Amino acid sequence: MWKDWVRPFVRPLPQWSVVAVTPPQRAVVASLRWGKAAADVTTDHTVASLRPLTIATSLDAGPHPVLEYRDRTSGRLLGKLQLLRTATVSAEGSTLALYHVAAGGHRCLAWPLRPWNTWLQNRLMRNGNASPHSLMAPMATQQLMIAYLCPRPVVLVSVDAPGHHNLFPMDLIGPLGRSGLFTLALRSTNVSVPTMREQRRIALSCMPAAMKDAVYALSVHHKQPLADWTALPFPVRRSRTFGIPAVAAALRIRELDIVHSEEVGSHTLFVGRIVSEETLTQDAQLHHTAGFHQAWRRRRGMPFSEARSA
Ligand SMILES: Cc1cc2nc3c(=O)[nH]c(=O)nc-3n(C[C@H](O)[C@H](O)[C@H](O)COP(=O)(O)O)c2cc1C
């Protein structure tokens, strides 16, 4: 028993928690605040780049708003990010604002555990642990964890062109509600970026939490294309309009027409319009949130279900 008490003082919390959430997530509300104004951006903000850490929204919230994440039930503040507008992106008559993250903090752990956990996590990052976001400095990774207070759904992206097929996981995705647009932030080193920019059609399979291991195994395809659709360990089905192979066991399959793409720091920001959406089944979707968020919920007796390995 004493070990449970001592553990948080010697070992950091995991940075990411892989959880099963029925979409759309309703646990956390995100708002932008600027001057005396505030607006709900739960379904109107996303990550546009990891280096520098950049947030995109279709709301014009002035030059330096604050992005707040609150627990929906209790209204408690979980964390916030201070933003600085750096650029705008025009696509299909809409203007998207890009904001750099200037600073941030969370309230999921009480003092002194909060700074101590940050210190332990940063030390682990500096010692070169296998962070999926290893291109980021520890402070930016801490800020990214705050952006994950809104649990982020995981999809598999299908790319299918003559001579190039691919299927890889993404979670830096999301609707920018006010504009009706949908964005994806893909590291510019991804092997499918040139094909996506040229072909401008993709399918997104919303993945059941139960397929966690299969999803993670496909992360190798950020670097190498898929040899053949038949090489996958699960069946595919053609998407409705474009006929792109997508995951037959997906919860939902969306087709995206890419209307704009541009490099934003380390990533290519793809801006698309959803042209079709097929709901195949209702179940929990694979999501990522911050480890300190799951710890906060666990202390209150309401943790998200963990996505389990098969
Ligand atoms: C579940 C999951 C979601 C991911 N989402 C994204 C994403 O949205 N954008 C991106 O560029 N890479 C994404 N990646 C790729 C990883 O960040 C990483 O680049 C990839 O796993 C290769 O890792 P490595 O470069 O450390 O070998 C994702 C990987 C996984 C497993």
The ligand as a Tripos MOL2 file, in Angstrom:
@<TRIPOS>MOLECULE
LIG
   31    33     1     0     0
SMALL
NO_CHARGES

@<TRIPOS>ATOM
      1 C1         -2.1410    6.8450  -32.7830 C.3       1 LIG1
      2 C2         -1.1740    7.6940  -33.5470 C.ar      1 LIG1
      3 C3         -1.5480    8.9380  -34.0160 C.ar      1 LIG1
      4 C4         -0.6550    9.7180  -34.7710 C.ar      1 LIG1
      5 N1         -1.0640   10.9350  -35.2440 N.ar      1 LIG1
      6 C5         -0.2220   11.6620  -36.0220 C.ar      1 LIG1
      7 C6         -0.6560   12.8940  -36.5900 C.ar      1 LIG1
      8 O1         -1.7960   13.3190  -36.4030 O.2       1 LIG1
      9 N2          0.2270   13.5810  -37.3690 N.ar      1 LIG1
     10 C7          1.4940   13.1130  -37.6210 C.ar      1 LIG1
     11 O2          2.2450   13.7570  -38.3370 O.2       1 LIG1
     12 N3          1.9260   11.9470  -37.0770 N.ar      1 LIG1
     13 C8          1.1000   11.2210  -36.2990 C.ar      1 LIG1
     14 N4          1.5210   10.0330  -35.7820 N.ar      1 LIG1
     15 C9          2.8860    9.5750  -36.1090 C.3       1 LIG1
     16 C10         3.8750    9.6830  -34.9740 C.3       1 LIG1
     17 O3          3.8870   10.9410  -34.3530 O.3       1 LIG1
     18 C11         5.2730    9.2970  -35.4540 C.3       1 LIG1
     19 O4          5.7450   10.1970  -36.4190 O.3       1 LIG1
     20 C12         5.2710    7.9500  -36.0750 C.3       1 LIG1
     21 O5          4.7010    7.0520  -35.1510 O.3       1 LIG1
     22 C13         6.7180    7.5360  -36.4420 C.3       1 LIG1
     23 O6          7.4670    7.6110  -35.3000 O.3       1 LIG1
     24 P1          9.0560    7.9190  -35.3090 P.3       1 LIG1
     25 O7          9.2540    9.0920  -36.2180 O.co2     1 LIG1
     26 O8          9.3820    8.2380  -33.8630 O.co2     1 LIG1
     27 O9          9.6760    6.6480  -35.7870 O.co2     1 LIG1
     28 C14         0.6470    9.2340  -35.0420 C.ar      1 LIG1
     29 C15         1.0270    7.9670  -34.5550 C.ar      1 LIG1
     30 C16         0.1400    7.2100  -33.8270 C.ar      1 LIG1
     31 C17         0.5740    5.8550  -33.3290 C.3       1 LIG1
@<TRIPOS>BOND
     1     1     2 1
     2     2     3 ar
     3     2    30 ar
     4     3     4 ar
     5     4     5 ar
     6     4    28 ar
     7     5     6 ar
     8     6     7 ar
     9     6    13 1
    10     7     8 2
    11     7     9 ar
    12     9    10 ar
    13    10    11 2
    14    10    12 ar
    15    12    13 ar
    16    13    14 ar
    17    14    15 1
    18    14    28 ar
    19    15    16 1
    20    16    17 1
    21    16    18 1
    22    18    19 1
    23    18    20 1
    24    20    21 1
    25    20    22 1
    26    22    23 1
    27    23    24 1
    28    24    25 2
    29    24    26 1
    30    24    27 1
    31    28    29 ar
    32    29    30 ar
    33    30    31 1
@<TRIPOS>SUBSTRUCTURE
     1 LIG1         1 GROUP 0 **** ****
